[in-house]
Amino acid sequence: MKIARFSHGESISFGIVDEEEHELIVLKADPMFAGYEPTGERVALAAATLLAPVIPRSKIVAVGKNYREHAAEMGGEAPSEPLLFLKPNTSVIGPADTIVLPPQSERVEHEGEVAVVIGRIAKNVAEADAASVVFGYTIANDVTARDLQQRDGQWARAKGFDTFCPLGPVIDTELDLVNGTIETSVNGERRQEGRLADMVHSIPAIIAYASSVFTLLPGDVILTGTPAGVGPIVDGDTVEVSVSGLGTLSNPVRRA
């Protein structure tokens, strides 16, 4: 099931995507907390503006160097345990929103990723039980000011600028983690491609590890790492991250 958060007229609503009819079945409230009760209204997808499908109430937990070839291109090996860092929820934007290049950085790069949306309070979750705390999956772009990352020696500033976490276009309650693929293109040129099965640390393993450190809250988002091929984005570019079954997240890039 695909869930969208969208604006139509003066209201912001949640809806189930009816792909056959190209419509949104409007829900009474956020289904993460209130279930899937429809209002009886339908809105044409073409008439709606898709928004970031979730605004994390607490945190965005991200995993670095979770594909071996990406770890190698960054000058090292993949960590034996998930390498965790945080992004602020103020970095979140939605589909078609603009990634703003900050004046502090001379090299900003794309990092297309699968994102996990947590659906209930989770602490010390066993890997075998990880699926029980997942509300769904969406697409993310872990935008990074690479020069600042290298200069600072830690990643908070480089990863945390406003607009540095595009999410969307929808949340899907299911995802093929065995056969799924991800790719990132800039201006139609493919830059990254990978198989979800090639993650060094699987999504269940990441959830178990992260929940042993932080209590995960409903609406928290976990970014699961990016394949090799990260590269610069500049003013005027359009970045597209596509995940099989989830669709495509597209964002323009502009200078501040």
Secondary structure, DSSP 8 states (H G I E B T S, - for coil): -EEEEEEETTEEEEEEEETTTTEEEEESS-HHHH---EEEEEEEGGG-EE--S---SS-EEEEES-SHHHHHHTTS---SS-EEEEE-GGGEE-TT--EEE-TT-S-EEE-EEEEEEE-S-BSS--GGGGGGGEEEEEEEE--EEHHHHHHHSSSHHHHHSTT-EEEEEEEES---TTT-EEEEEETTEEEEEEEGGG-SS-HHHHHHHHHHHS-B-TT-EEE----S--EEE-TT-EEEEEETTTEEEEEEEEE-
